[in-house]
């Protein structure tokens, strides 16, 4: 972080500018969690029946 802040200062920017690099990473991680781990709505919806519903 210190080296990155120093480099930002060399370029005439604040050290906080480094945080912009984290946004894409956080976005990809959230997308992975949203698509891969969080459950959808219970029961059928406009896209069809619930694939996790066993039918018993």
C-alpha positions as CSV (number, residue, x, y, z in Angstrom):
1,X,0.0,0.0,0.0
2,X,2.8,2.4,0.9
3,X,4.5,1.9,-2.5
4,X,1.2,2.3,-4.3
5,X,0.5,5.5,-2.4
6,X,3.9,6.8,-3.2
7,X,3.4,6.0,-6.9
8,X,0.0,7.8,-6.8
9,X,1.7,10.8,-5.3
10,X,4.4,10.6,-8.1
11,X,1.5,10.8,-10.6
12,X,-0.1,13.8,-8.8
13,X,-2.9,11.8,-7.3
14,X,-4.0,11.1,-3.7
15,X,-3.0,7.8,-2.2
16,X,-6.7,7.0,-1.8
17,X,-6.8,6.7,-5.6
18,X,-5.6,3.1,-5.1
19,X,-9.0,2.1,-3.9
20,X,-10.3,2.4,-7.5
21,X,-8.3,-0.7,-8.3
22,X,-10.4,-2.7,-5.7
23,X,-13.8,-1.9,-7.3
24,X,-13.5,-4.4,-10.2
25,X,-12.3,-7.1,-7.9
26,X,-15.1,-6.5,-5.4
27,X,-17.6,-6.5,-8.3
28,X,-16.4,-9.9,-9.6
29,X,-16.4,-11.4,-6.1
30,X,-20.0,-10.2,-5.5
31,X,-21.1,-11.5,-8.9
32,X,-19.6,-14.9,-8.0
33,X,-21.4,-14.9,-4.7
34,X,-24.7,-13.7,-6.2
35,X,-24.8,-16.2,-9.0
36,X,-23.1,-19.2,-7.3
37,X,-24.1,-19.2,-3.7
38,X,-27.3,-17.1,-2.9
39,X,-30.6,-18.8,-3.3
40,X,-33.2,-17.5,-5.7
41,X,-36.9,-17.0,-5.1
42,X,-38.9,-20.0,-3.7
43,X,-41.3,-21.7,-6.1
44,X,-42.0,-20.9,-9.7
45,X,-41.5,-17.5,-11.2
46,X,-41.7,-16.0,-14.7
47,X,-38.6,-17.9,-15.8
48,X,-40.1,-21.3,-15.0
49,X,-40.4,-23.8,-12.1
50,X,-38.0,-23.9,-9.2
51,X,-35.2,-26.4,-10.2
52,X,-34.5,-27.1,-6.6
53,X,-38.1,-28.1,-5.9
54,X,-38.3,-31.9,-5.5
55,X,-42.1,-32.2,-6.2
56,X,-42.9,-34.3,-3.1
